[in-house]
Amino acid sequence: MKRTVIKIDEELCNGCGNCVEGCHEGALQLINGKAVMISDLYCDGLGACIGECPVGAIELIEKETEPYNEIAVMERISPKGTKVIMAHLKHLKDHGEMAWFNEGVNWCNQNGIELDLSSLSESSTENLKPLNQGVSQLQQWPVQLHLLNPQAGFIKGSDLLLASDCSAFSHGAFHTQFLKNKALAIACPKLDSNTQSYVEKLVSMIDDSKINTLTVLIMEVPCCGGLLKIAKMARERAHRNIPVKSIVMSLKGEILSENWV
């Protein structure tokens, strides 16, 4: 299957080991002074290690590989102790991967590993709610399409909003009018590189994650139309046929058109 995993540029890697500590799944090891992915099986594709790299040697890529296996990860990291297990579970919950989180917790219960989950009662998405400025409808992280795992738990069975980068800044009620009860992917067809990978990700979201609907929110400027073309191309290539809605906004945030296409 094709999914998101990390790729390490060995020439850039300085062997600092930050990414190894940041990878709670145990997918990375330092070997001969370089960070090495020991097995795609353990890589969840969420990219926590990227922020730990001081030299930019890590990127997310799409490749054919075996599915991520939460049980294999738990079996691998459990000998390292409960602190590592808790860090791993927090990582999953912070990214909205509740199916994997529950699978990991159940494995611990079945194997007699006692955990204090009270510290994980508040998810990171709760912390995304701005104080005294209305309630955020964002239910996930990340949101940029290049960073999204098309088979992430929060994508599966969702109604997906594919929004141009500028649209949220143009409409004051973006969260309540467009984002509520939807998963989110943002992209710019003009400035983003390798937009062909966007088509492949959307196809995977349609076929593998079985999203229900796809809403494309774009601005009236010509370059934004490329995002709708990407969505239509993905639907044409997918085996499943899902409803696609196009919403076009003016530069001042007025809705110019809203149609199923």
Backbone hydrogen bonds in HBPLUS format (Angstrom, degrees):
<---DONOR---> <-ACCEPTOR-->    atom                        ^
c    i                          cat <-CA-CA->   ^        H-A-AA   ^      H-
h    n   atom  resd res      DA  || num        DHA   H-A  angle D-A-AA Bond
n    s   type  num  typ     dist DA aas  dist angle  dist       angle   num
A0065-THR N   A0001-MET O   2.72 MM  64  5.66 161.9  1.75 171.5 166.1     1
A0003-ARG N   A0063-LYS O   3.01 MM  60  5.81 156.2  2.07 154.5 151.5     2
A0063-LYS N   A0003-ARG O   3.12 MM  60  5.81 161.9  2.15 151.6 153.8     3
A0005-VAL N   A0061-ILE O   3.01 MM  56  5.69 156.9  2.07 157.6 164.8     4
A0061-ILE N   A0005-VAL O   2.86 MM  56  5.69 169.5  1.87 172.5 176.0     5
A0007-LYS N   A0059-GLU O   2.76 MM  52  5.38 146.9  1.87 158.1 165.9     6
A0059-GLU N   A0007-LYS O   3.04 MM  52  5.38 154.2  2.11 147.9 156.1     7
A0009-ASP N   A0057-ALA O   2.77 MM  48  5.00 164.9  1.79 151.9 157.3     8
A0012-LEU N   A0009-ASP O   3.10 MM   3  5.50 126.2  2.40 106.4 119.1     9
A0013-CYS N   A0009-ASP O   3.00 MM   4  6.19 151.0  2.09 152.4 161.7    10
A0021-GLU N   A0017-GLY O   3.26 MM   4  6.62 157.0  2.32 152.6 157.3    11
A0022-GLY N   A0018-ASN O   2.95 MM   4  6.18 144.5  2.07 142.1 153.2    12
A0023-CYS N   A0019-CYS O   2.90 MM   4  6.02 123.5  2.23 141.0 153.4    13
A0026-GLY N   A0023-CYS O   3.34 MM   3  5.82 168.0  2.35 111.9 115.5    14
A0038-ILE N   A0027-ALA O   2.89 MM  11  5.76 156.9  1.94 157.3 164.3    15
A0029-GLN N   A0036-VAL O   2.99 MM   7  5.40 150.6  2.08 145.4 154.7    16
A0036-VAL N   A0029-GLN O   2.77 MM   7  5.40 154.9  1.84 155.7 164.3    17
A0031-ILE N   A0034-LYS O   2.81 MM   3  5.37 164.7  1.83 158.7 156.0    18
A0034-LYS N   A0031-ILE O   3.09 MM   3  5.37 152.6  2.17 108.8 116.8    19
A0042-TYR N   A0039-SER O   3.25 MM   3  5.96 155.9  2.31 116.8 120.6    20
A0043-CYS N   A0040-ASP O   3.08 MM   3  5.17 151.2  2.16 105.3 114.1    21
A0069-ASN N   A0041-LEU O   3.32 MM  28  6.07 155.5  2.38 166.0 160.8    22
A0050-ILE N   A0047-GLY O   3.15 MM   3  5.44 148.3  2.26 106.2 114.8    23
A0052-GLU N   A0049-CYS O   3.04 MM   3  5.19 143.8  2.17 101.9 113.0    24
A0053-CYS N   A0050-ILE O   3.20 MM   3  5.53 159.2  2.25 109.2 115.2    25
A0073-VAL N   A0069-ASN O   3.08 MM   4  6.38 151.9  2.16 146.5 154.8    26
A0074-MET N   A0070-GLU O   2.91 MM   4  6.20 162.4  1.94 152.3 156.2    27
A0075-GLU N   A0071-ILE O   2.95 MM   4  6.18 160.4  1.99 151.5 156.7    28
A0076-ARG N   A0072-ALA O   3.06 MM   4  6.19 140.3  2.22 137.2 147.6    29
A0076-ARG N   A0073-VAL O   3.05 MM   3  5.08 123.4  2.38  95.2 110.1    30
A0077-ILE N   A0073-VAL O   2.91 MM   4  6.16 159.8  1.95 159.5 164.3    31
A0078-SER N   A0074-MET O   2.98 MM   4  5.66 147.9  2.08 146.7 152.2    32
A0080-LYS N   A0077-ILE O   2.89 MM   3  5.51 153.9  1.96 120.9 129.4    33
A0081-GLY N   A0078-SER O   3.12 MM   3  5.65 169.5  2.13 118.8 122.1    34
A0085-ILE N   A0081-GLY O   3.23 MM   4  6.53 159.3  2.28 145.0 151.2    35
A0086-MET N   A0082-THR O   2.76 MM   4  5.90 163.7  1.79 153.0 156.8    36
A0087-ALA N   A0083-LYS O   2.99 MM   4  6.16 154.5  2.06 141.4 148.4    37
A0088-HIS N   A0084-VAL O   2.96 MM   4  6.18 154.3  2.03 146.7 153.5    38
A0089-LEU N   A0085-ILE O   2.90 MM   4  6.21 161.2  1.94 153.3 158.2    39
A0090-LYS N   A0086-MET O   2.86 MM   4  6.01 160.1  1.90 150.3 155.8    40
A0091-HIS N   A0087-ALA O   3.01 MM   4  6.13 153.3  2.08 140.2 147.6    41
A0092-LEU N   A0088-HIS O   3.07 MM   4  6.43 153.3  2.14 148.0 154.3    42
A0093-LYS N   A0089-LEU O   2.94 MM   4  6.21 164.5  1.96 152.1 156.3    43
A0094-ASP N   A0090-LYS O   2.78 MM   4  5.88 161.2  1.81 154.6 159.9    44
A0095-HIS N   A0092-LEU O   3.19 MM   3  5.33 135.2  2.40  97.6 109.4    45
A0097-GLU N   A0092-LEU O   2.90 MM   5  5.09 155.0  1.97 158.0 150.2    46
A0096-GLY N   A0093-LYS O   3.00 MM   3  4.98 164.7  2.02 107.9 111.0    47
A0101-PHE N   A0097-GLU O   2.95 MM   4  6.14 156.8  2.01 147.4 155.0    48
A0102-ASN N   A0098-MET O   2.86 MM   4  5.90 168.6  1.87 145.5 148.0    49
A0103-GLU N   A0099-ALA O   3.02 MM   4  6.16 149.8  2.11 139.5 148.5    50
A0104-GLY N   A0100-TRP O   2.87 MM   4  6.10 154.5  1.94 150.3 156.5    51
A0105-VAL N   A0101-PHE O   2.93 MM   4  6.24 161.0  1.97 154.5 159.7    52
A0106-ASN N   A0102-ASN O   2.89 MM   4  6.00 163.7  1.92 147.5 152.2    53
A0107-TRP N   A0103-GLU O   3.00 MM   4  6.19 149.5  2.10 139.9 148.4    54
A0108-CYS N   A0104-GLY O   3.07 MM   4  6.36 155.2  2.13 146.5 152.6    55
A0109-ASN N   A0105-VAL O   2.96 MM   4  6.29 158.4  2.01 151.9 157.9    56
A0110-GLN N   A0106-ASN O   2.92 MM   4  6.13 158.6  1.97 149.5 155.0    57
A0111-ASN N   A0107-TRP O   3.03 MM   4  6.18 131.1  2.28 139.8 152.5    58
A0111-ASN N   A0108-CYS O   3.18 MM   3  5.12 133.5  2.40  93.8 106.5    59
A0113-ILE N   A0108-CYS O   2.85 MM   5  4.87 166.8  1.87 150.3 147.6    60
A0112-GLY N   A0109-ASN O   3.35 MM   3  5.29 166.1  2.37 105.3 105.7    61
A0120-LEU N   A0117-LEU O   2.96 MM   3  5.35 154.1  2.03 111.1 119.5    62
A0121-SER N   A0118-SER O   3.23 MM   3  5.33 161.0  2.26 111.4 111.6    63
A0126-GLU N   A0123-SER O   3.08 MM   3  5.45 138.5  2.26 104.5 115.2    64
A0127-ASN N   A0124-SER O   2.97 MM   3  5.02 120.5  2.33  94.4 109.8    65
A0128-LEU N   A0125-THR O   3.17 MM   3  5.05 150.9  2.26  94.3 103.1    66
A0129-LYS N   A0126-GLU O   3.21 MM   3  5.81 168.2  2.23 116.2 118.9    67
A0186-ILE N   A0143-VAL O   2.92 MM  43  6.03 151.1  2.01 140.2 145.1    68
A0147-LEU N   A0144-GLN O   2.89 MM   3  5.44 135.8  2.09 114.4 126.4    69
A0148-LEU N   A0144-GLN O   3.16 MM   4  6.35 127.5  2.45 145.9 159.9    70
A0145-LEU N   A0186-ILE O   3.00 MM  41  5.67 167.6  2.02 160.2 156.5    71
A0148-LEU N   A0145-LEU O   3.31 MM   3  5.11 141.7  2.47  94.3 104.7    72
A0152-ALA N   A0149-ASN O   2.94 MM   3  5.22 153.7  2.01 127.2 123.5    73
A0155-ILE N   A0152-ALA O   3.02 MM   3  5.37 151.2  2.11 109.5 118.6    74
A0156-LYS N   A0152-ALA O   3.35 MM   4  6.69 147.7  2.46 152.0 160.4    75
A0158-SER N   A0155-ILE O   3.09 MM   3  5.44 157.2  2.15 137.9 133.2    76
A0157-GLY N   A0209-SER O   2.87 MM  52  6.24 154.7  1.93 160.8 166.4    77
A0212-ASN N   A0158-SER O   2.70 MM  54  5.80 156.4  1.76 144.9 153.4    78
A0183-ALA N   A0159-ASP O   3.04 MM  24  6.26 149.5  2.13 145.1 153.9    79
A0160-LEU N   A0213-THR O   2.96 MM  53  6.16 160.3  2.00 157.9 151.4    80
A0215-THR N   A0160-LEU O   2.84 MM  55  6.23 167.9  1.86 166.1 170.3    81
A0161-LEU N   A0183-ALA O   2.83 MM  22  6.06 166.7  1.84 155.9 159.7    82
A0185-ALA N   A0161-LEU O   2.92 MM  24  6.22 153.2  1.99 167.3 164.3    83
A0162-LEU N   A0215-THR O   2.73 MM  53  5.94 165.2  1.75 162.9 168.2    84
A0217-LEU N   A0162-LEU O   2.90 MM  55  6.21 155.2  1.96 142.2 150.3    85
A0163-ALA N   A0185-ALA O   2.88 MM  22  6.31 152.2  1.96 160.3 166.6    86
A0187-ALA N   A0163-ALA O   3.12 MM  24  6.54 146.1  2.24 150.7 158.4    87
A0164-SER N   A0217-LEU O   2.91 MM  53  6.25 156.6  1.96 172.0 177.9    88
A0167-SER N   A0164-SER O   3.13 MM   3  5.50 144.0  2.26 110.6 120.4    89
A0165-ASP N   A0187-ALA O   3.15 MM  22  5.53 132.7  2.38 128.4 132.1    90
A0169-PHE N   A0166-CYS O   3.08 MM   3  5.55 136.5  2.28 111.0 122.6    91
A0170-SER N   A0167-SER O   3.04 MM   3  5.17 150.9  2.13 104.0 113.2    92
A0174-PHE N   A0171-HIS O   3.29 MM   3  5.39 141.4  2.45 121.6 116.4    93
A0177-GLN N   A0173-ALA O   2.84 MM   4  5.70 163.3  1.87 163.0 167.9    94
A0178-PHE N   A0174-PHE O   2.97 MM   4  5.42 153.1  2.05 135.0 142.8    95
A0179-LEU N   A0174-PHE O   3.18 MM   5  6.46 150.3  2.27 149.0 155.6    96
A0180-LYS N   A0175-HIS O   2.98 MM   5  6.00 125.3  2.29 161.6 172.1    97
A0182-LYS N   A0179-LEU O   2.98 MM   3  5.42 141.0  2.13 151.4 144.7    98
A0192-ASP N   A0188-CYS O   2.99 MM   4  5.52 158.6  2.04 150.4 155.7    99
A0197-SER N   A0194-ASN O   3.10 MM   3  5.83 148.3  2.20 115.9 122.4   100
A0198-TYR N   A0195-THR O   2.92 MM   3  5.02 134.8  2.13  97.1 110.3   101
A0199-VAL N   A0196-GLN O   3.11 MM   3  5.29 122.3  2.46  98.8 111.9   102
A0200-GLU N   A0196-GLN O   3.28 MM   4  6.71 159.3  2.33 147.9 152.3   103
A0201-LYS N   A0197-SER O   2.91 MM   4  6.13 154.3  1.97 146.0 153.0   104
A0202-LEU N   A0198-TYR O   2.95 MM   4  6.15 162.9  1.98 151.3 155.6   105
A0203-VAL N   A0199-VAL O   2.93 MM   4  6.16 154.2  2.00 150.3 157.8   106
A0204-SER N   A0200-GLU O   3.05 MM   4  6.29 156.8  2.11 143.9 149.7   107
A0205-MET N   A0201-LYS O   2.88 MM   4  6.20 149.1  1.98 145.7 155.1   108
A0206-ILE N   A0202-LEU O   2.90 MM   4  6.13 149.5  1.99 145.8 153.6   109
A0207-ASP N   A0203-VAL O   2.84 MM   4  6.04 172.1  1.84 158.2 160.0   110
A0208-ASP N   A0204-SER O   2.74 MM   4  5.09 138.9  1.91 128.6 142.2   111
A0209-SER N   A0204-SER O   3.08 MM   5  6.59 153.9  2.15 148.8 156.3   112
A0211-ILE N   A0205-MET O   3.10 MM   6  6.04 156.9  2.15 141.9 148.7   113
A0214-LEU N   A0243-PRO O   3.07 MM  29  6.42 156.1  2.13 157.7 164.9   114
A0245-LYS N   A0214-LEU O   2.88 MM  31  6.37 155.4  1.95 149.4 157.6   115
A0216-VAL N   A0245-LYS O   2.76 MM  29  6.05 173.7  1.76 170.3 169.6   116
A0247-ILE N   A0216-VAL O   2.89 MM  31  6.12 165.2  1.91 167.5 164.6   117
A0218-ILE N   A0247-ILE O   2.93 MM  29  6.29 168.9  1.94 172.2 174.3   118
A0249-MET N   A0218-ILE O   2.88 MM  31  6.29 155.0  1.94 150.7 159.0   119
A0220-GLU N   A0249-MET O   2.78 MM  29  5.70 118.2  2.17 169.9 171.6   120
A0224-CYS N   A0221-VAL O   3.15 MM   3  5.80 142.2  2.30 118.2 127.1   121
A0225-GLY N   A0222-PRO O   3.10 MM   3  5.65 146.8  2.21 113.2 121.7   122
A0226-GLY N   A0223-CYS O   3.25 MM   3  5.94 161.4  2.29 115.3 120.0   123
A0227-LEU N   A0224-CYS O   2.96 MM   3  5.77 155.6  2.02 123.9 129.4   124
A0229-LYS N   A0225-GLY O   3.19 MM   4  6.55 154.5  2.26 147.2 154.6   125
A0230-ILE N   A0226-GLY O   3.00 MM   4  6.23 151.1  2.09 142.1 149.1   126
A0231-ALA N   A0227-LEU O   3.10 MM   4  6.38 157.2  2.16 143.5 149.0   127
A0232-LYS N   A0228-LEU O   2.93 MM   4  6.20 161.4  1.97 152.2 156.8   128
A0233-MET N   A0229-LYS O   2.88 MM   4  6.02 157.6  1.93 148.4 154.9   129
A0234-ALA N   A0230-ILE O   2.97 MM   4  6.18 153.8  2.04 146.5 153.4   130
A0235-ARG N   A0231-ALA O   3.04 MM   4  6.33 157.9  2.09 147.7 153.4   131
A0236-GLU N   A0232-LYS O   2.98 MM   4  6.22 154.1  2.05 147.3 154.4   132
A0237-ARG N   A0233-MET O   3.05 MM   4  6.30 147.4  2.16 144.5 152.7   133
A0238-ALA N   A0234-ALA O   2.92 MM   4  6.03 135.4  2.13 145.8 157.9   134
A0261-VAL N   A0244-VAL O   2.79 MM  17  5.74 163.0  1.81 163.5 169.3   135
A0246-SER N   A0259-ASN O   2.68 MM  13  5.34 169.5  1.69 167.0 166.6   136
A0259-ASN N   A0246-SER O   2.91 MM  13  5.34 158.1  1.95 151.9 156.4   137
A0248-VAL N   A0257-SER O   2.95 MM   9  5.29 162.5  1.98 145.2 150.2   138
A0256-LEU N   A0248-VAL O   2.77 MM   8  5.52 155.2  1.83 152.7 160.4   139
A0257-SER N   A0248-VAL O   3.40 MM   9  5.29 153.4  2.47 136.9 137.7   140
A0250-SER N   A0254-GLU O   2.75 MM   4  5.10 152.1  1.83 144.5 154.3   141
A0253-GLY N   A0250-SER O   2.97 MM   3  5.13 164.1  2.00 112.4 114.9   142
